[in-house]
Amino acid sequence: MALYVDRLSIAAWLETAVSWAFAIVVAGMAFAAIYVATVSGPPGRATAEQQRARQIADEDAAFCDRYAGARDTGRHAACMRDLLELRAMQEKRHDAEMEGVL
């Protein structure tokens, strides 16, 4: 008794297998995207924002050290306040520009 499999049944089986494989890959990608957006995304953004804030504070302090003198003087404190105000205005301007873009 010979085993007979016609070409149409092989093609149908392959089509079904490829469809299932594609569906599994798409489902895996959707799961990964949801995971990144809900579980690992927010802590990563918070860490990046903290790192950015520290970097800006260090840059501001270095600038004021250079142009306003020692850190324990009134001039240095005034310089830090002025830079904080300047950066806040710049961020508002940037946010307003981004609203127009989006």
Residue frames relative to the residue before (quaternion, step in Angstrom):
aa qw qx qy qz dx dy dz
M 1.0000 0.0000 0.0000 0.0000 0.00 0.00 0.00
A 0.2262 -0.7953 0.5539 0.0982 3.54 -0.56 1.14
L 0.4161 -0.6862 0.5385 0.2571 3.51 -1.11 0.77
Y 0.0706 -0.8110 0.5807 -0.0054 3.53 -0.65 1.12
V 0.0465 0.7632 -0.6413 0.0633 3.56 -0.78 1.08
D 0.2832 -0.7812 0.5281 0.1751 3.53 -0.61 1.03
R 0.6718 -0.5339 0.3529 0.3729 3.50 -1.26 0.47
L 0.6262 0.5510 -0.3471 0.4287 3.60 0.99 -0.67
S 0.6707 0.4816 -0.3188 0.4653 3.59 0.93 -0.75
I 0.6155 0.5190 -0.3455 0.4821 3.62 1.08 -0.63
A 0.6562 0.5068 -0.3097 0.4655 3.58 0.92 -0.86
A 0.6533 0.5045 -0.3175 0.4667 3.58 0.94 -0.81
W 0.6456 0.5155 -0.3190 0.4645 3.58 0.98 -0.85
L 0.6621 0.5024 -0.3037 0.4658 3.60 0.94 -0.89
E 0.6358 0.5285 -0.3275 0.4574 3.56 0.98 -0.82
T 0.6615 0.4956 -0.2999 0.4763 3.58 0.95 -0.84
A 0.6589 0.5128 -0.3057 0.4576 3.59 0.93 -0.89
V 0.6640 0.4878 -0.3027 0.4791 3.59 0.93 -0.86
S 0.6326 0.5287 -0.3331 0.4575 3.59 0.97 -0.77
W 0.6680 0.4875 -0.2969 0.4775 3.58 0.94 -0.88
A 0.6394 0.5208 -0.3281 0.4608 3.60 0.95 -0.81
F 0.6494 0.5103 -0.3097 0.4711 3.57 0.96 -0.87
A 0.6544 0.5154 -0.3078 0.4598 3.58 0.94 -0.88
I 0.6510 0.5078 -0.3144 0.4686 3.59 1.00 -0.79
V 0.6476 0.5098 -0.3170 0.4693 3.60 0.96 -0.82
V 0.6603 0.4978 -0.3071 0.4710 3.60 0.91 -0.88
A 0.6500 0.5071 -0.3176 0.4685 3.60 0.96 -0.83
G 0.6458 0.5169 -0.3160 0.4646 3.59 1.01 -0.78
M 0.6552 0.4971 -0.3118 0.4757 3.57 0.97 -0.80
A 0.6379 0.5136 -0.3296 0.4698 3.60 0.99 -0.76
F 0.6391 0.5167 -0.3237 0.4689 3.58 0.96 -0.84
A 0.6592 0.5079 -0.3087 0.4606 3.60 0.91 -0.90
A 0.6563 0.5074 -0.3145 0.4613 3.60 0.94 -0.84
I 0.6573 0.4962 -0.3106 0.4746 3.58 0.95 -0.83
Y 0.6332 0.5366 -0.3257 0.4528 3.57 1.00 -0.83
V 0.6777 0.4847 -0.2957 0.4673 3.58 0.85 -0.95
A 0.6852 0.5002 -0.2899 0.4431 3.58 0.93 -0.87
T 0.7942 0.3391 -0.1699 0.4747 3.59 0.96 -0.76
V 0.7752 0.3604 -0.1926 0.4819 3.60 0.94 -0.76
S 0.8225 0.2500 -0.1334 0.4932 3.58 0.57 -1.06
G 0.5630 0.6454 -0.3778 0.3517 3.62 1.16 -0.38
P 0.7147 0.4710 -0.2922 0.4266 3.64 0.62 -1.02
P 0.6658 0.4681 -0.3420 0.4697 3.67 0.83 -0.73
G 0.6296 0.5362 -0.3358 0.4509 3.58 1.03 -0.69
R 0.6525 0.4954 -0.3100 0.4825 3.56 1.01 -0.81
A 0.6425 0.5215 -0.3278 0.4559 3.60 0.97 -0.82
T 0.6530 0.5043 -0.3111 0.4718 3.58 0.96 -0.83
A 0.6525 0.5091 -0.3132 0.4659 3.58 0.94 -0.84
E 0.6516 0.5100 -0.3127 0.4663 3.59 1.00 -0.80
Q 0.6394 0.5095 -0.3231 0.4766 3.61 1.00 -0.77
Q 0.6482 0.5125 -0.3104 0.4700 3.55 0.97 -0.86
R 0.6467 0.5159 -0.3119 0.4673 3.58 0.99 -0.83
A 0.6518 0.5136 -0.3129 0.4620 3.59 0.97 -0.86
R 0.6462 0.5072 -0.3198 0.4722 3.61 0.99 -0.80
Q 0.6501 0.5191 -0.3185 0.4543 3.56 0.96 -0.86
I 0.6584 0.4992 -0.3096 0.4706 3.58 0.95 -0.84
A 0.6453 0.5138 -0.3228 0.4641 3.60 0.96 -0.84
D 0.6492 0.5077 -0.3151 0.4705 3.60 0.99 -0.79
E 0.6464 0.5078 -0.3189 0.4719 3.59 0.99 -0.81
D 0.6518 0.5147 -0.3147 0.4595 3.58 0.95 -0.88
A 0.6607 0.5048 -0.3073 0.4627 3.58 0.92 -0.91
A 0.6514 0.5085 -0.3171 0.4653 3.60 0.95 -0.83
F 0.6332 0.5232 -0.3261 0.4679 3.57 1.01 -0.80
C 0.7057 0.4542 -0.2679 0.4732 3.57 0.84 -0.98
D 0.5725 0.5613 -0.3837 0.4582 3.62 1.10 -0.55
R 0.7006 0.4868 -0.2688 0.4472 3.53 0.91 -0.96
Y 0.8209 0.2916 -0.1272 0.4742 3.59 0.81 -0.96
A 0.7645 0.3379 -0.2080 0.5080 3.63 1.13 -0.33
G 0.5941 -0.6094 0.3589 0.3833 3.60 1.20 0.08
A 0.8279 -0.2476 0.1808 0.4696 3.51 -1.34 -0.41
R 0.6046 -0.6169 0.3869 0.3227 3.55 -1.18 0.71
D 0.7090 0.4662 -0.2785 0.4499 3.61 1.05 -0.53
T 0.5420 0.6112 -0.4122 0.4036 3.60 1.17 0.42
G 0.6271 -0.5443 0.4100 0.3774 3.52 -1.28 0.37
R 0.6129 0.5549 -0.3493 0.4408 3.56 1.07 -0.69
H 0.6452 0.5167 -0.3181 0.4643 3.57 0.99 -0.82
A 0.6542 0.5029 -0.3103 0.4721 3.61 0.93 -0.86
A 0.6470 0.5060 -0.3184 0.4733 3.59 0.99 -0.82
C 0.6264 0.5342 -0.3291 0.4625 3.58 1.02 -0.80
M 0.6544 0.5072 -0.3134 0.4650 3.61 0.91 -0.90
R 0.6496 0.5063 -0.3201 0.4682 3.62 0.96 -0.84
D 0.6603 0.5106 -0.3091 0.4558 3.57 0.93 -0.89
L 0.6594 0.4928 -0.3129 0.4738 3.58 0.96 -0.80
L 0.6193 0.5370 -0.3418 0.4596 3.58 1.02 -0.74
E 0.6599 0.4950 -0.2958 0.4817 3.57 0.98 -0.87
L 0.6464 0.5272 -0.3106 0.4558 3.57 0.96 -0.89
R 0.6765 0.4823 -0.2938 0.4727 3.59 0.91 -0.89
A 0.6228 0.5321 -0.3436 0.4594 3.61 1.04 -0.72
M 0.6493 0.5010 -0.3190 0.4751 3.60 0.96 -0.82
Q 0.6469 0.5144 -0.3216 0.4621 3.58 0.97 -0.84
E 0.6640 0.5017 -0.3140 0.4569 3.59 0.94 -0.82
K 0.6207 0.5248 -0.3408 0.4724 3.61 1.04 -0.72
R 0.6511 0.5101 -0.3091 0.4695 3.55 0.97 -0.88
H 0.6486 0.5097 -0.3111 0.4720 3.59 0.96 -0.86
D 0.6557 0.5118 -0.3162 0.4562 3.60 0.90 -0.88
A 0.6457 0.5138 -0.3162 0.4680 3.58 1.01 -0.83
E 0.6433 0.5108 -0.3215 0.4711 3.59 1.01 -0.77
M 0.6674 0.5031 -0.3031 0.4578 3.60 0.97 -0.82
E 0.5894 0.5529 -0.3697 0.4585 3.61 1.10 -0.56
G 0.6618 0.4999 -0.3037 0.4689 3.56 1.03 -0.75
V 0.6525 0.5120 -0.3128 0.4628 3.58 1.10 -0.66
L 0.7317 0.3703 -0.2209 0.5280 3.55 0.89 -0.92
